[in-house]
């Protein structure tokens, strides 16, 4: 593997791509640590430290968003929103393709249609960025972003700056929205001129940037014993995730001979790879986002005399260690896995395309029987994939129960974080390997 790294840097084109990716990543991390105008950085840090010292676990609902932004959200930096608005916009556009015929037609038009969908996604990203930045600024001013600790003058107003509050807030919203636009541009630069998918790479970097901080925090709060044990568990989890992410069911496909003019085509064998985790990390994001809504509602609906409904939601739906929360989380992941696979993989379209080009599955008649067979296989693979996603997603919850602490809510070795890191890492390594193999070098994955 070391020789593969050396060969990658010996190849001029590949070396330029790797160095360019590292350069863009450096710019992204710089922007994630630059405070927005009008924000008192020292006071924000004191608020974060006070929130982390709370017994309740501090920020709670915002820790996952802070993880995806590389710690930029709780610093109210220029890149505070991170890549989450773009992810949300992309998911919304994928869902809208099913219900809006115009988007489905654009998807089938090829490169020109995909360019229009990408443009719509950018507009939707900026719109979501305006909404999210406005909400986060309002929560920061009230202290709810930092776990309801006392945070005086986090965003300086008329007393400190002599400028009216609405100008300061407007400047913050514009700055964070512009930061989201810059992040989209940086991601596209990596995709065009670097290694791997740019947006995925930036998410990977954001999560990896939190590893040293969260690891040191765990070592300080829990001691070296639990920290070493968790590192061992993390290695096992990553190994299992890599194994499952590479697992697939290969459906053999045979193409019959065809004469077109004076040339013969077909008479070849290939396969349809059906991954065990066909849906990726999207079901976990859907389920966790919906389960965060009750927690967010509790923060906005706090009162001195909460009713029985409030207390039940707080103890069962908004508590990660609650059995009701865990069971609901697992069921929602299974449901969204089947839902997302059903809208992204259409067995009827695959069977029709195979029939059009003379392809068939050995032992299965072309057309409808092939579609039914593909649906039969896919439904069973999806069950295994959904259970795998649910098992990885609820691992942090069992850490909470075992240690009787929620200090691990931001520890990126379970749930969405580890799935993203392993998936992005594998795709980047595969892309480097394919370029090395073109030059007769040995790749990373042998």
C-alpha positions in Angstrom: 0.0 0.0 0.0 2.9 2.3 0.7 4.2 1.8 -2.8 0.8 2.7 -4.2 1.0 6.0 -2.3 4.5 6.7 -3.7 3.3 5.8 -7.2 0.3 8.2 -6.8 2.7 11.1 -6.1 5.1 10.0 -8.9 2.3 10.4 -11.5 2.3 14.1 -12.5 -1.5 14.4 -13.3 -2.5 12.5 -10.2 -0.1 14.4 -8.0 -1.6 17.7 -9.2 -5.1 16.5 -8.4 -4.1 15.3 -4.9 -2.3 18.6 -4.1 -5.1 20.6 -5.5 -7.6 18.7 -3.3 -5.4 19.3 -0.2 -5.2 23.1 -1.1 -9.0 23.4 -1.4 -9.5 21.5 1.9 -7.1 23.9 3.6 -9.2 26.9 2.4 -12.3 25.2 3.6 -10.9 24.6 7.1 -9.6 28.2 7.2 -13.1 29.5 6.5 -14.6 27.2 9.2 -12.4 29.0 11.8 -12.9 32.6 10.7 -15.6 34.3 12.9 -18.4 36.1 11.1 -18.5 39.9 11.4 -20.2 41.1 14.6 -19.6 37.9 16.5 -17.5 37.9 19.7 -15.3 34.9 19.3 -14.1 34.8 23.0 -17.7 35.0 24.3 -18.8 32.2 21.9 -16.1 30.0 23.2 -17.0 30.6 26.8 -20.7 29.8 25.9 -19.6 26.5 24.3 -17.5 25.6 27.3 -20.3 26.4 29.7 -22.7 24.3 27.6 -20.3 21.3 27.6 -20.0 21.5 31.3 -23.7 21.1 31.8 -24.9 17.8 33.1 -27.6 17.6 30.5 -24.9 17.4 27.7 -24.9 20.9 26.4 -26.1 21.6 22.9 -27.9 18.2 22.3 -29.9 18.8 19.1 -27.2 20.8 17.4 -24.2 18.5 18.0 -24.7 16.5 14.8 -25.0 19.7 12.7 -21.9 21.0 14.4 -20.1 17.7 13.6 -21.0 18.1 9.9 -19.7 21.7 9.8 -16.4 20.7 11.4 -17.1 22.6 14.6 -17.9 25.8 12.6 -21.6 26.1 13.7 -21.0 26.6 17.4 -18.3 29.2 16.5 -20.7 31.1 14.2 -17.9 31.2 11.6 -18.1 32.2 8.0 -18.7 28.6 7.0 -21.0 27.9 10.0 -23.7 26.2 7.9 -21.2 23.8 6.3 -22.5 21.6 3.6 -25.8 20.7 5.2 -28.0 23.1 3.1 -26.6 21.5 0.0 -27.3 18.0 1.3 -30.8 18.9 2.2 -31.4 20.5 -1.1 -30.1 17.5 -3.0 -32.3 15.2 -1.0 -35.4 17.4 -1.7 -34.6 17.4 -5.4 -34.3 13.6 -5.5 -37.7 13.3 -3.8 -39.3 15.9 -6.1 -38.2 13.9 -9.2 -40.7 11.3 -8.3 -43.7 13.7 -8.0 -42.8 16.3 -10.6 -42.8 15.0 -14.2 -40.7 17.9 -15.4 -37.8 17.0 -13.2 -38.0 13.4 -14.2 -37.9 14.4 -17.9 -34.8 16.6 -17.2 -33.1 13.6 -15.5 -33.6 11.5 -18.7 -32.3 14.3 -21.0 -28.7 13.4 -20.1 -26.0 16.0 -19.4 -28.1 19.1 -20.3 -30.9 18.0 -18.1 -28.6 17.2 -15.2 -27.0 20.7 -15.5 -30.5 22.3 -15.1 -31.2 20.1 -12.0 -27.9 21.1 -10.6 -28.7 24.7 -11.1 -32.1 24.3 -9.3 -30.3 22.5 -6.5 -28.0 25.5 -6.1 -30.9 28.0 -5.9 -32.6 25.8 -3.3 -29.4 25.5 -1.3 -29.1 29.3 -1.1 -32.7 29.6 0.0 -32.3 27.0 2.7 -29.1 28.7 3.8 -31.0 32.0 4.4 -33.5 30.2 6.5 -31.0 28.2 8.5 -28.6 31.1 9.1 -31.5 33.3 10.3 -32.6 30.5 12.7 -29.1 29.9 14.0 -28.5 33.6 14.6 -31.8 33.9 16.5 -30.9 30.8 18.6 -27.5 32.2 19.3 -28.8 35.5 20.5 -31.3 33.8 22.9 -28.6 31.3 24.1 -30.6 28.2 22.9 -27.9 27.3 20.4 -25.5 26.7 23.4 -27.8 24.7 25.6 -29.6 27.7 27.2 -26.5 28.8 29.1 -26.1 32.5 29.9 -24.4 34.1 26.9 -24.4 37.9 27.2 -23.6 39.8 24.0 -22.5 36.8 21.9 -23.6 38.9 18.9 -22.8 42.5 19.9 -25.7 44.9 19.4 -26.2 48.6 19.8 -24.3 48.8 23.1 -21.0 47.4 21.9 -20.9 48.5 18.3 -23.2 51.5 17.9 -24.9 49.7 15.1 -28.5 48.7 15.2 -29.2 45.0 15.9 -31.0 44.3 12.6 -27.9 45.5 10.6 -25.7 43.1 12.6 -28.1 40.2 12.1 -28.6 40.9 8.4 -24.8 41.0 7.9 -24.5 37.7 9.7 -27.2 36.0 7.6 -25.6 37.4 4.4 -22.2 36.2 5.4 -23.2 32.7 6.3 -25.3 32.4 3.1 -22.4 33.6 1.0 -20.2 31.1 2.9 -22.5 28.3 1.8 -22.2 29.5 -1.8 -18.4 29.4 -1.5 -18.5 25.9 -0.1 -20.6 24.8 -3.1 -18.0 26.3 -5.4 -15.1 24.7 -3.5 -16.8 21.3 -3.7 -17.3 21.6 -7.5 -13.7 22.6 -7.9 -12.6 19.4 -6.2 -15.0 17.3 -8.3 -13.7 18.9 -11.6 -10.0 19.2 -10.8 -9.4 17.1 -7.7 -9.9 13.6 -6.3 -13.4 12.2 -5.5 -16.7 13.9 -5.2 -16.1 17.4 -3.8 -19.2 17.7 -1.5 -18.5 14.3 0.0 -14.9 15.1 0.5 -15.8 18.3 2.4 -18.1 16.4 4.7 -15.4 13.8 5.3 -13.0 16.6 6.2 -15.5 18.2 8.6 -16.0 15.0 10.5 -12.3 14.1 10.5 -11.5 17.6 11.9 -13.5 16.8 15.0 -11.7 13.5 15.8 -8.8 15.0 17.9 -11.1 17.3 19.8 -13.7 14.7 20.6 -11.1 12.1 21.4 -9.3 14.4 23.8 -12.6 15.3 25.5 -13.5 11.7 26.0 -10.1 11.0 27.5 -10.5 13.8 29.9 -14.0 13.1 31.0 -14.0 9.3 31.1 -10.3 8.4 31.6 -7.8 6.4 29.5 -9.6 3.0 30.0 -12.9 3.8 28.4 -11.1 5.9 25.7 -8.8 2.9 24.7 -11.8 0.6 24.8 -13.8 2.9 22.5 -10.9 3.1 20.1 -10.9 -0.7 19.9 -14.6 -0.7 19.3 -14.2 2.0 16.6 -11.7 -0.2 14.7 -14.2 -3.1 14.8 -17.0 -0.8 13.6 -15.0 0.6 10.7 -13.9 -2.9 9.7 -17.5 -4.1 9.7 -18.8 -1.1 7.8 -16.1 -1.5 5.1 -17.0 -5.1 4.7 -20.7 -4.3 4.4 -20.2 -1.3 2.1 -18.2 -3.5 -0.4 -20.8 -6.3 -0.2 -23.0 -6.8 -3.2 -25.2 -9.3 -5.0 -24.2 -9.8 -8.6 -27.1 -10.7 -11.0 -25.6 -12.3 -14.1 -26.8 -10.9 -17.4 -26.2 -12.5 -20.8 -26.5 -10.5 -24.1 -27.6 -12.4 -27.2 -25.9 -12.0 -30.6 -27.2 -9.3 -32.8 -26.3 -8.4 -36.4 -26.2 -4.6 -37.1 -25.2 -4.1 -40.7 -22.2 -6.3 -41.2 -21.0 -6.3 -37.6 -22.0 -8.6 -34.8 -22.8 -7.3 -31.3 -23.6 -9.1 -28.1 -22.7 -12.6 -27.0 -21.2 -11.1 -23.8 -21.7 -11.7 -20.1 -21.9 -9.1 -17.4 -23.7 -8.6 -14.2 -25.9 -6.1 -12.3 -24.3 -5.2 -9.0 -26.9 -4.8 -6.2 -25.2 -3.4 -3.1 -26.3 -4.5 0.3 -26.4 -0.8 1.3 -28.2 0.4 -1.8 -29.6 3.5 -0.1 -26.3 4.8 1.4 -26.5 7.1 4.4 -29.8 8.9 3.3 -32.2 6.8 5.5 -30.2 7.5 8.6 -30.2 11.3 7.8 -34.0 11.2 7.3 -34.7 9.3 10.5 -32.3 11.3 12.7 -33.7 14.6 11.2 -37.3 13.7 12.1 -36.3 12.5 15.6 -34.5 15.8 16.1 -37.8 17.7 15.6 -39.3 16.9 19.0 -36.0 17.9 20.7 -36.0 21.2 18.8 -39.7 21.7 19.8 -38.9 21.2 23.4 -36.3 23.9 23.3 -38.8 26.4 21.9 -41.6 25.2 24.1 -39.8 25.3 27.5 -42.0 26.5 30.4 -41.8 26.5 34.2 -44.8 24.1 34.5 -44.6 21.6 31.6 -47.6 19.3 31.1 -47.7 15.5 30.9 -47.3 15.4 27.2 -44.1 17.6 27.4 -42.6 15.4 30.1 -43.5 12.2 28.2 -41.8 13.5 25.0 -38.8 14.7 27.0 -38.3 11.3 28.7 -39.1 9.0 25.7 -38.8 10.7 22.3 -36.1 13.3 23.0 -33.9 11.0 25.1 -31.4 8.9 23.1 -31.2 6.2 25.8 -34.9 5.6 25.9 -36.1 2.2 24.5 -38.9 4.0 22.7 -36.5 6.3 21.0 -34.2 3.4 19.9 -37.1 1.3 18.6 -38.6 4.3 16.7 -35.2 5.1 15.3 -34.7 1.6 14.0 -38.2 1.3 12.5 -37.8 4.7 10.7 -34.4 3.7 9.3 -35.9 0.4 7.9 -38.9 2.3 6.4 -36.8 5.1 4.8 -34.3 2.5 3.4 -37.1 0.7 1.5 -38.6 4.0 0.5 -35.4 5.5 -0.9 -34.4 2.3 -2.7 -37.8 2.2 -4.3 -37.4 5.7 -5.8 -33.8 5.3 -6.9 -33.8 1.8 -8.4 -36.7 0.9 -10.7 -36.7 -2.8 -11.6 -39.1 -2.2 -14.5 -36.8 0.3 -16.2 -33.8 -2.0 -15.8 -35.7 -4.9 -17.2 -36.9 -2.8 -20.2 -33.4 -1.6 -20.9 -32.0 -5.1 -20.8 -34.8 -6.3 -23.2 -34.2 -3.5 -25.5 -30.5 -4.4 -26.0 -31.1 -8.2 -26.0 -30.0 -8.9 -22.5 -31.5 -11.4 -20.1 -30.9 -13.1 -16.8 -30.1 -16.8 -17.3 -33.2 -18.9 -16.4 -35.5 -15.8 -16.3 -37.6 -14.6 -19.2 -37.1 -11.0 -20.4 -39.6 -8.3 -19.5 -42.0 -8.5 -16.6 -40.5 -11.8 -15.1 -37.1 -10.2 -15.0 -38.5 -7.1 -13.2 -40.2 -9.4 -10.7 -37.0 -11.3 -10.1 -35.0 -8.1 -9.6 -37.6 -6.8 -7.2 -37.6 -10.1 -5.3 -33.8 -10.0 -4.9 -33.7 -6.3 -4.1 -36.3 -6.5 -1.4 -34.3 -9.2 0.5 -31.0 -7.4 0.1 -32.6 -4.2 1.3 -33.8 -5.9 4.5 -30.2 -6.9 5.3 -29.0 -3.4 4.4 -31.6 -1.6 6.5 -30.8 -3.8 9.6 -27.1 -3.0 9.0 -27.8 0.7 8.8 -30.0 0.6 12.0 -27.3 -1.4 13.9 -24.6 1.2 13.0 -26.9 4.1 13.7 -27.9 3.1 17.2 -24.4 2.2 18.4 -23.9 5.6 20.1 -27.1 5.2 22.0 -25.8 2.0 23.6 -22.7 3.9 24.5 -24.9 6.4 26.3 -26.6 3.6 28.2 -23.4 1.7 29.1 -21.5 4.8 30.3 -24.6 6.5 31.7 -23.4 9.7 30.0 -24.1 11.6 26.8 -20.5 12.8 26.3 -20.3 10.5 23.2 -23.2 12.2 21.3 -20.6 13.9 19.1 -18.2 11.0 18.9 -17.9 10.2 15.2 -17.6 6.5 15.3 -21.2 5.5 15.0 -24.3 6.4 13.0 -24.2 8.8 10.2 -20.6 10.0 10.7 -18.9 6.6 10.3 -21.0 5.7 7.3 -20.0 8.9 5.5 -16.3 8.6 6.4 -16.0 5.0 5.2 -18.1 5.6 2.1 -16.2 8.7 1.0 -12.8 7.1 1.8 -13.6 4.0 -0.3 -14.8 6.0 -3.2 -11.7 8.3 -3.2 -9.4 5.3 -2.9 -11.2 3.5 -5.8 -10.8 6.6 -8.0 -7.1 6.8 -7.3 -6.7 3.1 -7.8 -8.5 3.3 -11.2 -6.1 6.0 -12.4 -3.1 4.0 -11.1 -4.3 0.9 -12.9 -4.5 2.8 -16.2 -0.7 3.4 -15.8 0.0 -0.3 -14.9 0.6 0.5 -11.2 -0.7 -1.6 -8.4 -3.7 0.0 -6.7 -4.6 0.4 -3.0 -7.4 -2.3 -3.0 -5.8 -5.5 -4.2 
